[in-house]
Amino acid sequence: MRKLFLTIGMLCLLGCMTVVAPVCAGTSDLDVLKQLSLEELTNIEVTSVSRNRERLADAAAAVCVITSEDLRRGGFTTIAEALRLVPGMQVAHISASQWAISSRGGNAWFANKLLVLIDGRQVYTPLFSGVFWDVQDTMLEDIDRIEVIRGPGAALWGSNAVNGVINIVTRRAEETQGLLVSGGAGDRERGFGAIRFGTKAGEQGWLRGYLKYFSRDHFDDYNGLPDKDDWRVSRGGFRGDWQLAGEDHLTLQGDIYEGDIDSRVGYFDPEMFRKRIYNSDTDVSGGNILGRWRHEMAEAGSLSLQMYYDRTVRDVPILAETRDTWDVDFQHSLPTINRHQLTWGLGFHFTHDDTDGCKAIYFDPDSRGQYLASAFVQDRFSLIEGCLVLTLGSKFEYNQFSGFEIQPNLRLGWTPMEGQFFWASVSRAVRTPSRSERDVVAVSGAFPTGPIINYLAMVGSNDLDSEELLSYEAGWRSRFGSCFSLDVSAFYNIYHDLRGKAVDAFMAGHGSAIKNGVRILPLHIDNLYDEDVYGFEISANFTPVEWWRLNCSYSRLKIDLHSGVRYPAVDIAEGNSPEHSLALCSYLDLPANFEFDTMFFYVDKLDNEYLDVPSYSRFDCRLGWHPRADLELSFKVENLFERRHEEYDFIDVVPTQVPRSFFGKVTWKF
Amino acid sequence: MEVLNPGVAGKRLAIVLVGLLSVIFMTGSGRSRVLLADKKAEFNVSQVEAVFIYNLLHFVEWPAEKENGDITITIFGDRQVAENLKLLVGDERSRNRRVKVVQCRRVADIGDCHILFVGAGKLREMPAVRRQVAGKPILLVGDRDGFLAAGGMVKLARLGNRITLAVNPSAARKVGLSLNSRLLRLARIVSISH
């Protein structure tokens, strides 16, 4: 029956596509604008959706921009869920508050090859080189765009930008003036609300502040029984932008948050000699402050200097972590000289953590400071002006764990004619060892021999090398008229020295010295695996009429692990990411100021030694209404045709099923 | 626990939605653009910028040698602005003179003109652009932060959801252009000497 409805829905959508003649959007607005005086023009409200989308149009990389309009029309309540719109990204909702998110394979709860930045601040944690998605949030209405680069961005962004870079950019304070109040509730969204106020601060300065809160209900497990994975977070922040003398620009911004995130986590309890599942009621809190100064020069280009401090506290019952990070970043973009566009920069990053573990998992030492010094240089050289551009760049880094790293990158972009763009690139990127891989002791088994208790434990290693990627990519972006555009990219990624647990050392019987009656039999983490990952992504945008936009994307992914070992870690095991995924989105403007938006996702099965998740289809839809220009009412149903489905499996965190859910929302702008 | 069987609820919802879709396409396909406009009068940046550029013709005085013949507006590196400007200008005449819109992608192709608009992606080409137009009475217009610092004369600056004007009159004066006082009153004056 479910299939029948799904079929009807899809047929309906397809029917609509053929019914509407592809008459492209006109520009009757121009006639209106033409009548206006210069004064009146300065009071016109503009939208720059298309500009944002075109901003990266000549980047020789697989880029995708999620605009503020996409976020609003998709009815997203989290940044993590919005990433489903990006072709080539894997987004799996593990439990109500936890996600596994990766780009081009390697998906796991602790996926570790993605660099995520919010307004230039790195938000992945050096603890495991991954991202705690449950605390990455801001006022969604203030997000200008989310730029996603699939494939390595290491030449510019440095280590850990291996499989992709996600850049979340919020609007300048002057673009978010006035009061905005939004709120809503539903069955899983118990309640959410946000308030933002923007005001002038001085002659050439603007300031905004926001507060937001949400409380989300638990999901159900596969038996339909309620789990304990409800969560709530409150958050506040500000951003100020000042136009200084000349065209210099100063930004000062910060956020604080506090929340309580519940989930159930499995771990081996060495005192009870068995695996236990416990309620991981985690308290999270944190804050950050960032300043950025941009100086524009006449003949010498522009300079930017950015500094931030970030503190995160994650109080997981079995392993608490407090982390302080300081970062300073300098960048100089030179003007074009003899067809060369040079950009260079320097950075210094220091992070210090304090952990508090238990017998089952702890860090040795329990506190550590890590620093990273980096420099990069990039030259964009026009081989044939306006037609063929070669970009050559590299990042040079020094870190305590793996020493000196060079991550070069060569890109070629070709514009044979207006609207057609071909690109190819080859790059090297590394993922430096994380704090966990260096210092963790995680017990996975125990047995007594006489008075001594033996712990089998995964133990970090001092001589671990970086994981390395050599990536070949190519792509084609094209625009046919003003109503159709196509973006195709293909990649072949060769990974070396992926880390895994070295069973051999353990088999040979090397144990640690006996301490307090405990002997640790270590499974050292080592660089063990090589892997090839390849695939392609196709994305098409179609605007048959001014009031209807369609987006369709398909991604294909294949992982080949070169190893006979049976149990590689889940983030490198074959089958951790769907081989096929499809997304179909439709955004429709209706009469009487209604909007009707539908999103369909198909995600292929996950299948390996750890994961057994069947393929799933998901259909979301949203109805929006603007009774007045400043008021928006919307209603969204997620997972319309299914009671619930599973998206990921039990790896440390107990998975729950994504249910059918709905919520209503009101947004009022003054 | 559940009062309503979710399966049934889902089916009902599906029927309602499918129905809704059909209704929309029977009644709504011919809907007009006007409805969108009263939802929120928002315009595309490129369109507004094109109109601004066109209007600037009335607020600038060129030296005598440029007061005859066609008026040329060159757009360097912003396809959308160029297309909108072409649509806008059409066959119109300004002060009884024909207006030509030229789009170019390379600095070397920039010829003599009245207004040169430098697109956002071409800001870093400014030193070369200035060499190319060296000393000629051409109004340099741009829309990116740093444009005036780099030698531009009029910046279509984003201020919130609006586009405002920032001008550097001394840069214009240097090449013999005079900016109308109404323009100067309306714009933010940025004084950068080069």
Interface residues (C-beta under 8 A of the other chain):
Chain A: M1 R2 F5 I8 G9 C12 L13 G15 C16 V19 V20 T27 S28 D29 L30 V32 L33 K34 L36 S37 L38 E39 L41 T42 N43 I44 E45 V46 T47 S48 S50 R51 E54 R55 D58 E174 E175 T176 Q177 W206 G246 E247 H249 R294 E296 M297 A298 E299 G301 S302 S333 L334 P335 T336 I337 Q341 E385 G386 E418 E546 W547 L588 D589 L590 P591 A592 N593 F596 C621 H626 A629 V637 L640 F641 E642 R643 R660
Chain B: P6 G7 G10 K11 L13 A14 L17 V18 L20 L21 S22 I24 F25 T27 G28 S29 R31 R33 L35 L36 D38 K39 K40 A41 E42 F43 N44 V45 S46 Q47 V48 A50 V51 F52 Y54 N55 F59 R79 Q80 N84 L87 L88 R105 R106 V107 A108 A120 G121 R124 E125 M126 P127 A128 D145 G146 F147 L148 A149 A150 G151 R158 L159 G160 N161 R162 I163 T164 L165 R182 L183 L186 V190 I192 H194
